[in-house]
Amino acid sequence: MILFYVIATCVLPAMINLNCSVKLQVLEGMLRRNLPEALSVYGAVMHINRGNPAQHEVVVDSWPEFKVVLTRPCKEMVKDSLDFYANLHAAFYKEVDVCRALLDNAEAIDWSKAFQLQGLQDGIYEAARDIAEARHVHLDPYRYQTALHPTPPTSIETRLKNNFFHFGILSPSHAPLLNETWSIGGNDRSLRYLENLIHFFPNACLMDKEGQPVSWNLSDPLACLTHAYTLPQYRGQGCAELVTLATAVKMHAHGFPIYCGTLPENKAAQQSLRRQGFHFLSWTKYMLLCTPAI
């Protein structure tokens, strides 16, 4: 009697590394039609198509009709397996089950390394949470209210009310100050990340007469306005609005959407953004920090 055995094989979801410049330009246009849900991925793809300062790449499940897009750092850029600041991923999906399958594919995301995943869709959070639990990976979710400026400014028309301040741009030497005032910073990895943001992406700040920053706003590899902060002794003077406006002008000059996220409890930041003309969207901006067990 001859026995026939059928060996089951695990078929991974399709994954295409989209490295053709023409296809990436086409993808940018396709993502534009899916705003605002695709904001994080759209911003990353825009940067990739404009010099790729963060050295990111794009993965899709299929082409030209895709169901999920994932942006991530090129593998050679992730040198520290515990650096979730630099190991930044963003995802946008049209079908959540396909997104879940791609996120669970070790060829798409290396879950043995610390990383962060960002996106504006609830399904991304739920998929990452379930995969993290199954893989015994610790996940810290941060939920931000998403704000988008519908008519981005093209110039700074306001004048400084206080002659004590002047506009400037940050330099890497200012990174330690930013690192000290960042709620999820304060370590060597976050310092290195902030130095890279300052070096490669648009920012603006107000400086005192000694040339020290008193208020600042950065932008990141997803083209999101981020790390806005004003030293406590200078608050209430409109500094945050001025540096946000100055950074937005720079971003808009290159065609980027002007968006950011605020924590729900940060009412002062929300009021400031509304005064500047930002609209708050119904989509939550997720930042999911995943750290494997050591």
ZISULFEN-V371846 format. One record per residue. N is the residue number from 1. RES is the residue in one letter. PHI is phi in whole degrees, 0 to 359 (999 if undefined). BURIAL is + if it has 9 or more other C-alpha atoms within 8 Angstrom, else -. D_LAST is the distance of its C-alpha to the last C-alpha in Angstrom with 1 decimal. Layout:
BEGIN
n->{N,N}
res->{RES,RES}
phi->{PHI,PHI}
burial->{BURIAL,BURIAL}
d_last->{D_LAST,D_LAST}
END
This chain:
BEGIN
n->{1,2,3,4,5,6,7,8,9,10,11,12,13,14,15,16,17,18,19,20,21,22,23,24,25,26,27,28,29,30,31,32,33,34,35,36,37,38,39,40,41,42,43,44,45,46,47,48,49,50,51,52,53,54,55,56,57,58,59,60,61,62,63,64,65,66,67,68,69,70,71,72,73,74,75,76,77,78,79,80,81,82,83,84,85,86,87,88,89,90,91,92,93,94,95,96,97,98,99,100,101,102,103,104,105,106,107,108,109,110,111,112,113,114,115,116,117,118,119,120,121,122,123,124,125,126,127,128,129,130,131,132,133,134,135,136,137,138,139,140,141,142,143,144,145,146,147,148,149,150,151,152,153,154,155,156,157,158,159,160,161,162,163,164,165,166,167,168,169,170,171,172,173,174,175,176,177,178,179,180,181,182,183,184,185,186,187,188,189,190,191,192,193,194,195,196,197,198,199,200,201,202,203,204,205,206,207,208,209,210,211,212,213,214,215,216,217,218,219,220,221,222,223,224,225,226,227,228,229,230,231,232,233,234,235,236,237,238,239,240,241,242,243,244,245,246,247,248,249,250,251,252,253,254,255,256,257,258,259,260,261,262,263,264,265,266,267,268,269,270,271,272,273,274,275,276,277,278,279,280,281,282,283,284,285,286,287,288,289,290,291,292,293,294}
res->{M,I,L,F,Y,V,I,A,T,C,V,L,P,A,M,I,N,L,N,C,S,V,K,L,Q,V,L,E,G,M,L,R,R,N,L,P,E,A,L,S,V,Y,G,A,V,M,H,I,N,R,G,N,P,A,Q,H,E,V,V,V,D,S,W,P,E,F,K,V,V,L,T,R,P,C,K,E,M,V,K,D,S,L,D,F,Y,A,N,L,H,A,A,F,Y,K,E,V,D,V,C,R,A,L,L,D,N,A,E,A,I,D,W,S,K,A,F,Q,L,Q,G,L,Q,D,G,I,Y,E,A,A,R,D,I,A,E,A,R,H,V,H,L,D,P,Y,R,Y,Q,T,A,L,H,P,T,P,P,T,S,I,E,T,R,L,K,N,N,F,F,H,F,G,I,L,S,P,S,H,A,P,L,L,N,E,T,W,S,I,G,G,N,D,R,S,L,R,Y,L,E,N,L,I,H,F,F,P,N,A,C,L,M,D,K,E,G,Q,P,V,S,W,N,L,S,D,P,L,A,C,L,T,H,A,Y,T,L,P,Q,Y,R,G,Q,G,C,A,E,L,V,T,L,A,T,A,V,K,M,H,A,H,G,F,P,I,Y,C,G,T,L,P,E,N,K,A,A,Q,Q,S,L,R,R,Q,G,F,H,F,L,S,W,T,K,Y,M,L,L,C,T,P,A,I}
phi->{999,261,259,252,250,256,267,283,243,271,262,285,298,300,213,239,277,271,246,273,299,294,295,293,294,297,299,302,294,293,293,301,284,247,283,269,303,267,308,297,291,301,298,295,293,301,296,300,282,235,106,52,296,270,57,261,222,239,238,233,278,199,209,274,272,249,247,207,236,233,253,202,290,300,304,291,275,263,265,250,290,249,264,280,292,282,275,261,242,222,224,222,229,254,230,295,295,292,298,300,296,291,298,275,276,297,284,269,227,272,285,278,248,291,205,237,234,236,177,246,236,301,298,295,296,296,294,296,299,294,294,298,298,294,264,59,255,283,236,253,269,242,247,242,281,270,240,231,266,287,228,302,289,250,201,260,264,281,252,292,283,245,293,290,255,214,288,201,235,284,238,305,294,274,303,302,296,296,295,292,260,267,297,247,253,86,223,295,290,293,297,297,296,294,300,293,300,298,286,253,233,301,208,209,208,254,241,276,293,271,81,259,295,245,205,206,213,248,226,233,297,262,61,258,294,207,55,284,200,233,303,308,289,247,284,83,245,81,296,299,294,292,287,296,299,295,291,298,299,295,295,295,298,257,87,282,292,255,215,197,226,231,293,304,276,273,293,297,294,294,295,297,295,297,298,275,100,290,250,272,266,279,274,277,267,267,238,250,262,247,231,289,295,275}
burial->{-,-,-,-,-,-,-,-,-,-,-,-,+,-,+,+,-,+,-,-,-,-,+,+,+,-,+,+,-,-,+,+,-,-,-,-,+,+,+,+,+,+,+,+,+,+,+,+,+,-,-,+,+,+,+,+,+,+,+,+,+,+,-,-,-,+,+,+,+,+,+,+,+,+,-,-,-,+,-,-,-,-,+,+,+,+,+,+,+,+,+,+,+,-,-,+,-,+,+,+,+,+,+,+,+,-,-,+,-,-,+,-,+,+,+,+,+,+,+,+,+,-,-,+,+,-,+,+,+,-,+,+,+,-,-,-,+,+,+,-,+,-,+,+,+,+,+,+,+,-,-,+,+,-,-,-,-,-,-,-,-,-,-,-,+,+,-,-,-,+,+,+,-,+,+,-,-,+,+,-,+,+,-,-,+,+,-,-,-,+,+,-,+,+,+,+,+,+,-,-,+,+,+,+,+,+,+,+,-,-,-,-,+,+,+,+,+,+,+,+,+,+,+,+,+,+,+,+,+,+,-,-,-,+,+,-,-,-,+,+,+,-,+,+,+,+,+,+,+,+,+,+,-,-,-,+,+,+,+,+,+,+,-,-,-,-,-,-,-,+,-,+,+,+,-,-,+,+,+,-,+,-,+,+,+,+,+,+,+,+,+,+,-,-}
d_last->{50.6,48.1,44.7,42.9,39.2,37.5,34.0,32.0,30.0,27.4,28.9,26.6,28.1,30.2,28.6,30.7,29.7,32.5,33.3,37.1,38.4,41.2,39.0,36.7,39.8,40.8,37.4,37.8,41.1,39.8,37.0,39.6,41.4,38.4,38.0,36.8,34.2,33.1,33.0,29.4,29.7,33.3,32.5,29.9,32.4,35.1,33.1,32.5,36.2,37.1,35.5,31.8,30.7,27.0,27.1,26.2,27.3,28.5,27.8,30.2,30.8,34.5,37.1,39.4,38.9,35.3,33.6,30.3,29.4,26.0,25.6,22.6,22.1,23.4,20.7,21.8,21.2,17.4,16.6,13.4,10.5,9.4,13.1,14.1,17.5,18.7,17.1,19.8,21.1,24.3,25.9,29.4,30.8,34.2,33.0,29.9,29.4,29.4,26.9,24.6,24.9,24.3,21.1,19.8,20.9,18.2,20.9,21.3,17.7,14.6,12.2,9.4,9.9,10.3,14.0,16.9,19.7,23.1,26.4,29.4,29.4,28.3,27.5,24.7,22.9,23.6,22.5,19.1,18.7,19.6,17.5,14.3,15.3,16.0,12.8,10.7,9.8,10.5,13.8,16.0,19.5,22.1,25.7,28.4,32.1,33.3,36.3,38.4,41.5,44.2,46.5,44.5,46.4,47.9,48.8,48.5,51.9,51.2,51.9,50.0,51.6,50.5,51.7,49.1,46.5,46.3,44.2,41.8,38.6,35.4,34.4,31.0,32.3,32.1,28.4,27.5,29.8,28.3,24.8,26.0,27.6,24.9,23.4,19.9,20.3,20.8,18.2,18.5,17.0,19.4,22.1,21.9,21.9,25.0,26.7,26.4,27.8,30.7,31.5,31.5,32.4,35.4,35.4,38.0,38.5,41.2,41.8,43.9,46.7,44.5,42.4,39.3,37.7,38.4,37.3,35.4,34.1,31.9,31.3,28.2,27.7,28.6,31.9,31.0,32.5,29.6,28.8,32.3,33.0,36.1,36.1,37.4,40.7,41.7,41.0,43.9,45.6,44.5,42.1,39.3,41.8,43.2,39.9,38.8,42.3,42.1,38.7,40.0,43.1,41.2,39.0,42.1,44.0,41.6,41.9,38.6,38.5,38.1,35.4,32.7,30.8,31.2,29.5,31.9,32.6,33.5,37.2,38.4,36.5,37.9,41.4,41.2,40.1,42.9,45.4,44.4,45.1,41.6,41.6,38.7,37.7,36.8,33.6,30.3,28.2,24.6,21.6,18.4,15.1,12.3,8.6,6.2,3.8,0.0}
END
